[in-house]
Amino acid sequence: MAPFKEILSCDELGQDRFRFAAVPSELPRTFGGQVVAQALMAAARTVAAEYPVHSVHGYFLAPGRPDEPSEHQVIRIRDGGSFRVRQVNVVQADRPIFTMTASFHRGDEGFSHQIGMPQELTPDEIAELDLVSGRTMRRLPDWHDWEMRLAPRPADAAPVPAVQRLWIRHVPPLPDDPVQHACALAYLSDMAMLRAARLPHPRRAIQGASLDHAIWFLRPVRVDQWLLYDQASPSAELGRALTQGRLFDARGALVAVTTQEGVFRIDRTAPADIPQRK
């Protein structure tokens, strides 16, 4: 897997047009977080530094192909005094795979409040997570620069709650560049989201894929420091599942909120009943 700075590296093809190189992957489809992070980088390239991103809303239109480059067309929707709005359309081989709207805000004086951070074990008290099996084994090769620790389920929770919490960070230090940290947060925001929806259905084979994804960037963040990702799935119905997430830094500041809906249907090509993992 390429270092994160290479994932975000792009060539300018012309006015507000960018190309990102293919990123080798063991995954059959381009990781959704990578698609969102690159689209955000393309949008940020057209906005002055004093306007940090505050929200993105994207739709996955088709699976990305890891062995193909992607081209990003940025459309300047609005350049106001306080806000900048961009639309990014991503294509591979003339095939649209993703579209996203990003809004940037220069900030202002205002009020402050936030919800409290859940009480969990520290990362040092939890073994590292392998997201393929859901057990504490090896790190995925595609995410070798990321470290994840899955918190145990609360003792007073339902037997199979649609809630999970994990600590996550980018292990190599990232530059002191807010844009890179915002893109890194966009990247990690897709990790394990649909996994939360699987928790009430541990013995069924499920076919899943991201449909849309939204992020609200609430406070400054460093992604090369531990973040607690509090994820929950309030609903699954009609072959789709909704998941929501909150990201806290180690001091308890709420730095971002995420929402994702994904395909979540029974995989009829697999056995109807699969062994439950320990």
C-alpha positions in Angstrom: 0.0 0.0 0.0 1.3 3.5 -0.9 2.1 5.9 1.9 -0.8 8.3 2.6 1.0 11.3 1.2 1.2 9.4 -2.2 -2.5 8.6 -2.0 -3.2 12.3 -1.8 -0.7 13.3 -4.5 -2.2 14.4 -7.8 -1.4 16.0 -11.1 -3.2 19.1 -12.3 -4.6 18.5 -15.8 -6.0 21.9 -16.3 -8.4 24.4 -14.7 -9.8 22.6 -11.6 -9.1 19.2 -13.1 -6.8 16.6 -11.3 -5.6 13.1 -11.8 -4.8 10.7 -9.0 -2.6 7.7 -9.8 -3.7 4.1 -9.3 -3.0 2.8 -5.8 -2.1 -0.9 -5.5 -4.6 -2.7 -3.3 -5.5 -6.2 -2.1 -9.1 -5.2 -2.1 -11.3 -6.0 -5.2 -12.7 -2.4 -5.2 -11.1 0.9 -4.3 -11.6 1.6 -0.6 -14.4 4.1 -0.2 -12.4 6.2 2.3 -9.7 6.7 -0.3 -12.2 7.9 -2.9 -13.6 10.5 -0.4 -10.2 11.6 0.7 -8.9 12.2 -2.8 -12.1 14.1 -3.8 -11.7 16.3 -0.7 -8.0 17.0 -1.7 -9.1 18.0 -5.2 -11.7 20.3 -3.8 -9.3 21.8 -1.3 -6.8 22.6 -4.1 -9.3 25.2 -5.4 -9.9 26.9 -2.0 -7.7 29.3 0.0 -6.1 27.9 3.1 -8.1 30.2 5.4 -11.2 28.2 4.5 -11.0 24.8 6.1 -13.5 22.1 5.2 -16.5 21.8 7.5 -18.6 19.2 5.7 -18.7 16.7 2.8 -21.6 14.8 1.3 -20.9 12.1 -1.3 -22.5 9.4 -3.3 -20.8 6.2 -4.6 -22.0 5.7 -8.1 -20.0 2.6 -9.1 -17.1 0.5 -7.7 -13.7 2.0 -8.1 -10.9 0.0 -9.7 -7.7 0.0 -7.8 -5.6 -0.6 -10.9 -6.9 2.5 -12.7 -6.1 6.2 -12.2 -9.0 8.6 -11.4 -9.8 12.0 -12.8 -11.5 14.7 -10.7 -13.4 17.6 -12.1 -14.0 20.4 -9.5 -16.9 22.8 -10.0 -16.9 26.1 -8.1 -20.5 26.3 -6.9 -20.1 29.3 -4.6 -17.4 31.7 -3.3 -19.0 33.7 -0.6 -17.5 35.8 2.2 -17.6 33.1 4.8 -18.2 29.9 2.8 -16.8 28.2 -0.3 -18.7 25.3 -1.9 -17.3 22.8 -4.4 -18.7 19.9 -6.3 -16.3 17.1 -7.3 -17.1 14.5 -10.0 -14.8 11.5 -10.1 -14.4 9.3 -13.2 -12.3 6.2 -14.2 -12.0 5.5 -17.9 -15.0 7.9 -18.6 -17.1 6.0 -16.1 -18.5 8.1 -13.1 -17.8 6.4 -9.8 -18.3 9.2 -7.2 -19.8 12.6 -6.8 -19.3 14.9 -3.8 -20.2 18.3 -2.5 -17.7 19.9 0.0 -18.3 23.1 1.9 -15.5 25.2 3.4 -15.9 27.8 6.2 -13.4 30.3 7.4 -14.9 30.2 10.9 -16.4 32.9 13.1 -17.0 33.8 16.8 -19.8 31.7 18.2 -21.0 29.5 21.0 -19.5 26.1 22.1 -21.0 22.9 23.4 -20.7 19.2 22.7 -21.8 15.7 23.9 -19.5 13.9 26.3 -17.1 11.2 25.2 -18.0 7.6 26.0 -15.9 6.0 28.7 -13.8 3.3 27.2 -10.5 1.5 27.9 -7.4 3.3 26.6 -5.8 2.1 23.4 -2.9 0.6 25.4 -5.4 -1.7 27.2 -6.8 -3.1 23.9 -5.2 -5.5 21.4 -4.9 -4.5 17.8 -7.7 -5.2 15.4 -7.9 -7.1 12.1 -11.0 -5.9 10.3 -11.2 -8.9 8.0 -12.0 -11.4 10.7 -13.0 -9.0 13.4 -10.5 -10.6 15.7 -7.2 -9.4 17.2 -4.9 -10.7 14.6 -2.8 -9.0 11.9 -3.3 -5.6 10.4 -4.7 -5.4 6.9 -1.9 -4.9 4.3 -3.8 -2.0 2.7 -3.9 -0.1 6.0 -0.4 -0.9 7.3 0.1 2.7 8.3 -3.1 2.7 10.4 -3.5 1.2 13.9 -6.9 0.1 15.2 -8.0 -1.1 18.6 -11.6 -2.4 19.0 -13.1 -1.6 22.4 -15.0 -4.4 24.2 -18.8 -4.3 24.2 -20.2 -2.6 27.3 -21.1 -5.1 29.9 -24.6 -3.7 30.3 -25.4 -3.6 26.6 -27.8 -5.9 24.8 -26.3 -9.3 23.8 -25.8 -8.3 20.2 -25.9 -4.4 20.0 -25.5 -2.5 16.8 -22.8 -0.4 18.5 -19.0 -0.6 18.3 -16.2 1.6 19.3 -12.6 1.6 18.1 -9.5 3.6 18.7 -7.7 4.5 15.5 -4.6 6.6 14.4 -2.2 7.0 11.5 1.1 5.7 12.9 3.7 7.6 10.9 3.5 11.4 11.8 1.6 13.5 9.2 2.7 17.0 8.2 1.4 20.0 10.1 -1.1 20.6 7.3 -4.8 20.8 8.3 -5.8 19.8 4.8 -3.9 16.5 5.0 -5.4 15.8 8.4 -8.9 16.5 7.1 -8.3 14.2 4.2 -6.9 11.5 6.5 -10.0 11.8 8.7 -12.1 11.4 5.6 -10.1 8.3 4.7 -10.5 6.6 8.1 -14.2 7.6 8.4 -15.2 4.8 6.1 -13.3 2.1 8.2 -15.6 -0.5 9.8 -18.8 1.6 9.3 -20.9 -1.2 7.8 -19.4 -3.7 10.3 -21.5 -2.0 13.0 -24.7 -3.0 11.1 -23.5 -6.6 11.0 -23.5 -7.0 14.8 -27.2 -8.0 15.2 -26.8 -10.5 12.4 -23.7 -12.5 13.2 -24.7 -15.8 11.6 -25.8 -14.5 8.2 -23.7 -13.9 5.1 -24.2 -10.3 4.0 -23.4 -8.5 0.8 -22.5 -4.9 1.6 -21.2 -1.8 -0.2 -21.2 1.9 0.6 -23.9 4.0 -1.1 -23.4 7.5 0.4 -21.2 9.1 3.0 -21.2 12.4 4.9 -18.8 14.0 7.3 -19.0 17.1 9.5 -15.6 18.4 10.6 -16.4 20.1 14.0 -13.0 20.9 15.6 -9.3 20.9 14.6 -7.9 17.4 14.6 -4.6 15.5 14.3 -5.2 12.1 12.8 -1.7 10.8 13.8 -2.9 10.8 17.4 -5.5 8.4 18.9 -9.1 9.0 18.0 -12.1 7.1 19.4 -14.6 6.2 16.7 -18.0 5.6 18.3 -20.2 3.8 15.6 -23.8 2.7 15.7 -26.4 1.4 13.2 -29.9 2.6 14.2 -31.7 0.8 11.3 -31.4 -1.8 8.6 -34.3 -2.5 6.2 -35.1 -3.1 2.5 -31.5 -4.2 1.7 -29.9 -1.1 3.1 -28.3 -0.2 6.5 -27.8 3.2 8.1 -24.7 3.8 10.2 -23.6 6.8 12.3 -20.3 7.7 13.9 -18.8 10.2 16.3 -15.0 10.8 16.5 -13.4 12.1 19.7 -9.7 12.9 20.3 -8.0 11.5 23.4 -8.8 14.7 25.4 -12.6 14.1 24.8 -13.1 16.8 22.1 -15.8 15.8 19.5 -13.9 16.4 16.3 -16.2 15.0 13.6 -19.6 13.3 13.0 -20.2 10.8 10.2 -23.2 9.1 8.5 -23.2 6.4 5.9 -25.9 4.3 4.2 -24.9 1.1 2.5 -26.2 -1.9 0.6 -26.9 -4.5 3.3 -28.6 -7.5 1.8 -28.6 -11.3 2.2 -25.8 -12.9 0.2 -27.7 -15.7 -1.5 -24.5 -17.2 -3.0 -23.3 -18.1 0.6 -24.7 -20.7 3.0 -27.8 -19.5 4.8 -26.2 -20.1 8.2 -22.4 -19.4 8.8 -20.5 -20.3 11.9 -20.3 -17.5 14.4 -16.8 -16.1 15.1 -15.5 -16.3 18.6 
